[in-house]
């Protein structure tokens, strides 16, 4: 989802016919949702309301002034608040109902406002909790880039010849709440930087900020081993062939697993040697794998994926799979930042401290027990800090802030 904010600086101000230049910048950024500041009622009514790209919009005028805030969206709103014009919210620090806060804050990232939003200080004894992540700062840090100013009194030609006292600053910002895992910044850029060859000016005295944010559907994961978990008597020589042939699966263990999945809404990721009996798409290649799928389906379960294969020829010969199982799990997690909690059900020692903290280790001679399930429930409730938050693009609550 592409989200943007842009202070257009009241289209009636400044040199040159800026109206078409502003509209061009808004169209070119192609945001799914864009917050606009310093919008006149006429500009909103005569132009913004007529943009076919944005069937949904809102406008609120600043108190006692002839301009205000607008939001344009490709998707319907379920709720929004203009914090600058709503004194209920202005006079409190209670922003916790809002997932996205964006706009021109009239202050930089060293301000008390930014420090409050990011959890670095209180204001009037109130704390922002959960905190927010400021998109441009986080993206710049991840990419090893400098944070570019949106109010650039040195390079924006709109400021040429003016006695500006501002140092270039990041006044225009997008904050996303640190609710719990679940988003990724794919791209963050400034826009509104194009100079019109007719007047040699940018559209506004501010640059806009746009962010491509992928909102991820969060899920909990059970990394499932089979032998010693869904069967028992593993070390009993009488059962060695049955187990290696995939013939011994305990239906009662599957029922216990189904109860865990039902209570925690967790998905099953196969990290057993059994995964070699499936193709890459999860289709069984052997009858034993087909039987496992059938038994799981009887309890409403399915295999949602498999860990990658990091085994070597030597490991396969010696069957020392436990040496790489932890690395396979951690690699899978790295590729799936939408994971909000995870547990490993495996009877083997996996030689990794991180994985050990998430592992339930059944007795291979007994297999999965109710006590194991209760321990797994507890582990799945632990926070796994792999991302940020879950939001449906059509129902997330969004707001524009500041001017």
N, C-alpha and C positions, 0 to 999 in steps of 0.2 A: 504494500500500500504506500502510495506517495503522499506525504504530508508536507505542507509548506506554510510559511508565514511571510508577509510582505507589507511594509509600511509604505504606502503609495504617495504620502506627503500631499494630500489634498490636491486633486487634479487642477484646481484653479490657481495654485501658487506656482512660482518659479517661471523661468524663461521658456518660451517655445510652447507649441501645442503638444502637451504631454498626454492628452487623453488616449489617443490611439497607441502611443508608445507604451502606456501602462497596460492597456488591454492586450497588447501583443505579448508583453512579458507574462501576464497571467495565463494566456492561452499556451504559450510556448513551454512553460514549466510542466504542464500536463498533470497537475496534482489531482489526486482523488479527493482531497480536502485541502482548502487553502484559507487561512485566516488573514484578513486584510485590516489595516489600521489607517486612520485619518481619511475615511471615506465620507464624502458628502451625501446627504439624502438623495440629491438629484442624480449623482453618478450611480448610486446603487439602483435607483428606480429606473433610470433611462437606459442603463448599459448592463450592469451586472445581472439584473433580473432577466435580461433578454439573452443571456449566454446559454445556448443549447447544451453546452458541455456540463452545465451545473443546474439540474432541475430542482435542487434543494438549496435554500439559502436563508440566512437570518441577518438582521441588521439591528443595531442599537446605538442611538445617538449619545454622545457624551453629554453629561448634565450641563446645561447652560451654554453649549457650543453648537456650531453648525457642521460638525463632522462627528464620526463615530467609528464603530467596529462592524465588520461584516464577516460572515463565514459562507463560503461556497462549497458545495459537496455534491458528489455523484451519487451519494447514498443517503437515505433518510436519517434524520436525527431521532434518537429516543430521548435525549436530554442535552441541554447545553446551557451555560451561564456566561454572561459577559462580566467578568469580575470587576472591570474598571467602573461599570455603571451600576453594579449591584452592591449597595452599601452593607447588606447583610453579610456578604462575603468579604468586602473591603475591610470591615471592622473586626474580622476574625482571621485566624490563621488556619481555619478548617478547610483545607483543600483536598482532604483524603477521599472524597467521592469521585475525583476526576483522574482518569488514567493519563490524559494528555493535556498539558498546559503549554500554550504557545502564544507568541506575540512579540511586540516591542516593549521591553521592560524599562526603557529609559535609564538603564544602569548596566554596568559591566559585570564580568564574572568575579570581580573582587568585592562586589557589593554585598551588603547584608541580605538582600533579597535572594541572590544566587546561593549564598552560603546557607541560608535558611532552607531553600528548596532541596539542596543536596545534603542536608543533615549535618552541616558543619557548625551551626549556631542556632540558638533560639531567638525568637522575636517576641517581646512582651511576655516572656515566660512560656511561650508556646513552642512546641517542637513539631516539625513536619515528619510524620511517621505514618506510613512508609515514606521514604525519601524518593526523590526523582533523579534520573540520569539526564544530564543535558547532552543532547544528541551530538552536536558539533564537537564538543570537548572530548567526548568518549571516542568518537570516530577518529578525530585527529590523533589521539593517543594511540589507538589501535594501529593506525596506519603510519605512525611515526612522522606526522606532518605538523606544520604550524597551524594554529587556530587563526583563520582569516577574519578580519573585522567586517561587520555589516554596516557600521557607521564609519566610513573611511574618509576623513577630512583631508587626507593627503592625495589619494589616488582617484577618488570619485570626482569627475569634472564638475559636478553640481556645486562643489565647495570651492572651486577655484576663485581666487580674488576675494574670498570672504575672510574676515578676521576670526577664524574658528579657534576656539579654546579647547576643543575636544581632541584628545589623542585618539587614534583609531581604536575602536572598541567593538566588542561582540554584544551589541544591544539587543539584537533580534534572535530569539532562541526558541527551541522546541524541547520540552521536557517530557520524558516518559517515566511513569511511576515504577518504582522497584517493588512491584507487588509480589512477584515470585517468578522466576524463570519464564521464558517463552517468547523472546523476540530477537531479531538479528538486524543490524544496520548494514544494508547492502551498499548504500551509496548516500553520501551527504555532500551537498554542493551549494555554493552561492548562485543566485540568478539575479537578473536586473542589472548586470554589469555591462551589457552591450551599449556601446556608444552610438547614438543616432548620427549618421553622416550629415544629415541636414542641419543639425544644430550643435553637433559635437558634444552632446550631453547624454547622460544616462536618464532613464525614465524617472527616477526618484533620488532623493538625497540619501536614502538607505538602500542597501542591497537586501534581497530576500534570501531566505534559507529554505532549501527543500531536502527532505530525507526519504529515501526508500527503505521502509521498515517492513520486514517480514514477521508477521505475528504467527507464532507457532502454537499449535494445539498441544497442550501439555499432556503427558502420560506417565504413568508409573510402569516399571518394567520388572519382570521376573526372569532372570537368566536361569534357565532350567537345564540341569543335567538329568539324565535318565537312569543309568545304572547306579544302584545304591540309593536312589531317591524314589523313583516310581516302581522299583522292585526291591526285593530284600534277599537275604541269604547270599549276598554277592560272593563271599569268600567260601561258601559251601561248594565243594568240588562237584557235588551232584547237580548243581544248577549252572555251572560255568558255561556249558554248551547252550543251554536254554537262553541264558542272558546274552551271550555273544551272538546268538541267532535272532535276538529280539523277540523271543517267544514268551518271555516272562514279564508281564506288566500287571501290576496290582491295581485292580479297579478301585479299591478303597483308597489308595494313595491319590488316584486321580480325583476322587470325590473331595479329598482334603484340599487338593490344589484348586479345585473349582470353588470351594468356599473362600479361599484366600483371594482369588481373582474377583469374586463377586463382592467381597467386602471392601477391597481396595481399588477396584476398577483398574487392575494392572493387566498389561499385555504380556504374553509369553514370547521370549526370545530364546531359541534353542541354542545352547552352547555345549552340547554333548557331541561325542563322536558320532552319534546318530545323524547329525546334520549332513554327513557324507552320503547318507542314503536318500537325500533329496537333491533335486536340481536347484539352480540358482533362483528359480521362481517359486520354490517351495513345494513342487510336485514330487510325491514319493517315487523313488526309483526302484525300491524293493518292497516286497509284500509286507515285511515287518514294519517299515515306515508307514505304509498304508494302514496297517492295523492300529498303529499308534494314533494316527490322525483320526481314525474312526472311533477309537475309545475316548479320545479327547472330545470329539464332537458330541458324543452321547451325553456329556456333562456340560455342553454349551461352550466348549473351549476350542481354540484354534492356535496354531503357531503363527505369530505375526512377523517373524523374521529370524535370522540366524546370525551368530557372531562370525566375523571373518576368519579365514584359515591362515594362521601364522606358523603352522607346523612345518618342520623340515623332514627330509627323508630319514634322517637319523632318529628324530622323535617318533616318527611313525613306525620305524622298525622296533624301537625299544618300548613303544607305547607309553612314553613319559609325557603324555599330553598336558599334565598339570604344570609343566614348565612354561607353557605359553598361554594357558587359558586366561590368566589374569590380563595379560597384554591384549588378548583378543577382546575381552570385555571392555577394557579401557579405550581401545580403538573404536569400538562400536559406540560408546558413550560420547567420544569426541565428535563423531559424525552425526550425533543426534542430540543437539542442545535442548530439544524440547522435552527431555527426560526430567521429570520433577522428583522422582524417587526411584530407587532400584534395590533389589535384593538378589543374591546369588544362592541358589539351592544346589549344593554340590557336596558330595561326601569326601572329596579330596582336599588336601592342603594346597592352596594356589600360590603361595610364595609371594604375596604382595600385601603390604600393610593397608593400603587404601581399600582393596577388595575385601580383605579380612574383616574390616569394619562393617561390611555390607553382606557378609556371608552367613548363611545358616548351614551348618554341617551335620546332616543326618548320619546316624550310625548305619554303615553300609549293610550290616546284618539285619537291620530292622527296617530301614527305609524311612520315608517321611512320616512324621507323627504329628499329633495335635499340638504338642509343645513346640515343635519346629514351626508350625503355622503361626502360632501366637508370637513367636520371636520374629518371624518374617513380617508380620503386621506392624510390629513396633519399628522395625528397620525402614519399612516403606513410608512411615510417617516422618522420617528424618528429612530435613531440607537438603536438596542437592543443588548447589549453586552453579548451574550450568548455563543460565540465560536470564530471562527476566519475566515475561508475563504472558498470559493467555487473553486474547481479545478477538472477538468476531468483528470483522470490518464493517458489518452492517448494523451492529448493535452497540459497539463501544461508545462510551460517553466521552464527548470531546468538547473542548472549550477554547476560546480565544481570550487573551489577557493583555492588558496594558494598552499603550498608544504610542 
